[in-house]
Amino acid sequence: MVIRWGILGAATIAQEKVLPAIHKAGGDITAIASKSKSLDSLKSQYNVSYTFQEYEQLLSVEEIQAVYIPLPNSEHFHWVMKAIEYGKHVLVEKPIVLSKEQLLKVKEQAEKKGVFILEAFMYRYHPQIQQAKLLLDEGAIGEVLTIHSQFHFSLSDWEKDIRIMPALGGGVLRDIGCYCINIQQLLLNKKAQHLQGLKSGKAPVDVHIAANLLYENGQLGIINCSFYGTFTQSVEVIGSKGIMRLPYAFRTDVNNHIGIIELIDDQKKEQIVLEGDAYYLQIEHFHQVILGNTVSSYTWGEMLEQTELLEQLQKIL
């Protein structure tokens, strides 16, 4: 069965990563809507049946089963709820919404309509993450004591980029800091009990931050992220018997889709190399959930906890 997709917005992430992944996974890009960009080239490239300027026009197309939403953060809640109203499954860019209250409403309506909603943390589907989780659970570095995750890049447009616009839900925490929190939740599978946050930089939103998290069993989480720094996206887990490092934790696509796990102790250093297209694997998983062949590996409980942590950190920064 071919899954028919509608795309709400022709953002760069949609054009460069997600549309190719849908196509690779055998999905049909049935419709694209954009209020600001010409869709002629995309229509030709993917043999798109419908193009619209209004998003709700796309949602009214009956044959569309799933929609992808890469709109500004502030618009996620409204259009996720609209998509649910029309009975569509939804893949929405992170952060899924801006508050736990909003997400509880999404969950309630999605369950009523029987549709699948997924926050697009594509990195979770790369085999390096699954292997890292397995190794930690098996005690490869002993008892986990501290986890440090960081994600930095240099923002090029400090005037027009939506990521620094407060009204659009901008800020580095919501843009890339969310990855740093998400991977700690995934690898530790523990609840954060206490948070501390710091920020610097002159901008109308947070642009350079650090945070500490104390987890329920005494493990410490450290995150830092920035729109100023040299590109980096690493995770380091310190255990009682060794260290695990992931130098390409989130964007393996910049390393030819290759992920690396480094295991280090007093005697040796081991490197595990794993390849996989995270964007494609995310779409393939989404398709299989819709078709009833599997259940989501990213649960409502995890999405709710992620959203609550982001909301709490946003308040203290």
N, C-alpha and C positions, 0 to 999 in steps of 0.2 A: 504494500500500500504506500503510495506517495503522499507525503505530508505537504500540504499547500500553505505557503507562508505569505504573510503581509508584513511589510517593513514600515514602521512609523518614524520617518525621519531618515535623511540620507547623510548622517554623520560620518566622519572619517572612519571611525571604528567599524561602522556597518559596511562601508564600501571596501575597506582594505582587508578586513578580517572575517566578519560574520557572514556576509553574502557569499564569499568564496567557500566558507565552511559548510553553509547550507547546501550549496551546489554540489560540493564534494560528497556530502552525506546523502545525496539523492533526493533532497527536498526540492520542491518546485517554488520558485520565487514568483508568486502569482500577482502580487501588487506591491507598489511602493508609493508612499505619500510623502511629499516634502513641500513645505511652505516657502522655501527660500532657494532651492537649487534645481537646476535643470536635470531632468531624469532621462533624457534622450539616450545617452550613452549606456546607462545601466539597463534601460529597457531593451536595447539592442543586444547587449552582452549576455543577459540572462533570459531573453525571450519573455519578458514580463508582459502579462496580459492587460493589466490595468495600471495607470498612473493617476495620482490625484494630488491636488493642492490641499485638500482638507482631510484630516485624519479619520474623522467619523465616516466619511465616504468609503474609505478602505474597510473599516470595521463592518460595514453593512454588506460587503461581498460575501455571500453565503458559503461559497466553496472554500474560503480561507478557514483553515483549522487552527493555525498558530500565528501569533504576531511577535515580532521582535521590536523592543522599544529602546532606542539609544538616545532619547530626548534628554534635555537638561534635567538635573536631579529634581528640581522643583515641580516638574511636570509628570513625574513618574506615577504618583498616586492617582491623579485624575485619569490618566490614560490606561493604567492597569485596571482600574475600576470600570472604565468604559468598555475595555476589551472583555472583561468578565461578563458584563451586561449583555454583550453580543455573543457570549458562549465560546470565546476563543481561549485556547491555551496561550500562556504568555512567558516569553523569555525577556527579562528586563535588565538593563545594565545596572551595575552596582552604583550607589546604594539603592536597594529596591524601592524604599521610601525613606522619609526623613524622620519618622518617629515610630515607636512601638505601637502607639494608638492607631496610626494609619495602617500598620501591617496587620493588626488584629482585625480591622475591618476588611482588609483584602482577604485574609484567611477565611473569615466567616462567609463572604460572598462567593469565594472560589469553591468552598466546600458545598455550598448550596447549588451552584451551577455544575459541579463535577468537572472543573477544569484544573489543569496543572499550571502552577506558577513557580518560576525559578529565577533566582537572582544570579546574574551571569558572572560568577567567579570561575572563569574558564580554567585557571591554573590547577584547580582541584582535580581535573580529569586527566592530567598528564601522568604517565606511569611513574615518574620520579616521586610524586607526592604520595601515591599509593604505596610505593616501596618504602619511602621514608617512614610513613606511619606504621607499616608492618615491622620495620626494624626497631623502631622505638618501643612498640608494644612487646616485642620479643626480648627487649633488654639489651640491645646491641651496644648501648653506651651506659648501661646501668640505670640507676634511678635518675630521672630528669630533674635537674635543679633550676636551670635558668634557660630561657629562650629569648633570643634577640632577633627581631625582624626589622629590616630597613628597606626603604624604597625612596629613591631620589631621582629627579631629573631637572634640567634647567628649562623653565618655561620661557618661551620665546616672545610671546605677545602679552605684555603687561597692561595693555589698554583694552583689547577687544575679546580676549579669551574668556569664555563663559565660566572657566574654573576659578576665576577671581571675582565673580559677581555674586554678591550676597543674595540678591533677589532670585537667583537661579539655583540656589543651594550649593554655591561653590565652596572652595576651601580644600586644602591638601589632605585633611583627614578623610573627607568624603571621597576624594578622587583616588588617592593611592594608599593613604593610611589605613583604609578599610581592609586592604589586602593583608597588611601587617597584623591586624587583629584577627582576621579570619583564619589565617594559617596557624596562629597560636591556639585558637579554639579547636581547629581540626586536629592538630598534632597532640595537644594535651588532653583534650576532651574533659576539661575541668571548668568550673564556673569561676569567674573573676569576682573577688570579694571586696577589693579596694583599688581605687584608681587615683593616679596623680598625673597632672599634665602641665607642660610648659610650652610656650610659643614665643617666637621672635619674628621680626620682619615687619615692615611698614606696608600694610595693604588692608583693604576693607574686610578681608577674610583671613583665616589662618593659612600661612604659607610655609612655615618652618616650625616643626613641632617635635616634641619628645614626650613620651608617656611611660609610666611604670604601672604594671598590673600585678597585684598579689592574688594568686589563685588559691582555691579552697584547701589544697593540701600543702601549702607553703611554697609552691613553685613561684618563681618570679618571671614576669614577662617584661621585656623592654622593647619599645618601638621608637623609631625616629623616621621622619619623612619630610621631604622638602621640595619646593619648586625652584630652589637655587642650586642644588648640588649637581656634581657629576653623576651620570647615570649609574645607579647601583640598585640591586634588588635581591639582597642576600638574606638568608636565615642561618643562624647558628644556634645549635642546641647543645648545652653543656650538661653532661651527666656525671655520675659518680665514677664511671669507668672509662670515659672517653668523650669525644666531641663529634657532633655531626654538623656538616656545613652543606648548604645548598646555595651555590653562587648564582644560579639562574632560577630562583624560586618561583617567580611569577610570570615572566615573559620569556619562555623558552624559544619563542619564535624569533627573537633577536640572536639566538645561538643555533640557527638552523634546526629548530625544534628539538634540540638535544638538551636534556637535563643531566645534571651531575650531582651525585651524592658523595661527599667525602667523609670517611670515617677515620678518626685519628685517636690513637692512644699512645702510651709511653713506648710501645714496641714497634708500632707500624702505622703506615698511612695507606688506606685502601680507597680506591675510587671506583664508583659504580656509574656507568654511563647508560642512559636510557633515552630512547627517541620516541617522539609522538607529537602529533599536531593537536595541541590542547583545544583550539577552537573547534576543529572537526570533531574531536572526541566528546566535547560538550554537546554539540548538536546531535551526534549519534545517540548519546545517552538520553537527551530530550525526546528524540523520536521513539526510542524504545519504551520510555515511560508512557508516552501518549498511546502507543500501540498495545500497552498492557503487558509487555514482555519483561518488565523489571519495575522496581520501585526506585524513587529518587534517593540518591546517595547524599543529598543535601536536604535535611528535613526542615519542616516548619519550626521545630524547636530550635534548631541551629540558626535559622534565619531570624527568628525572634530575638534570640540572645545577641546575635551580631548587631541587629538594629538598636537594641537597648544599650549596648556598650558604646556604640557610636554616638547615640543621643546623649548619654551621660558624659562622655569625653568632650563632646562639643560644648556642653554647658560649662565645663570647668576650664576650658582653654581661654 
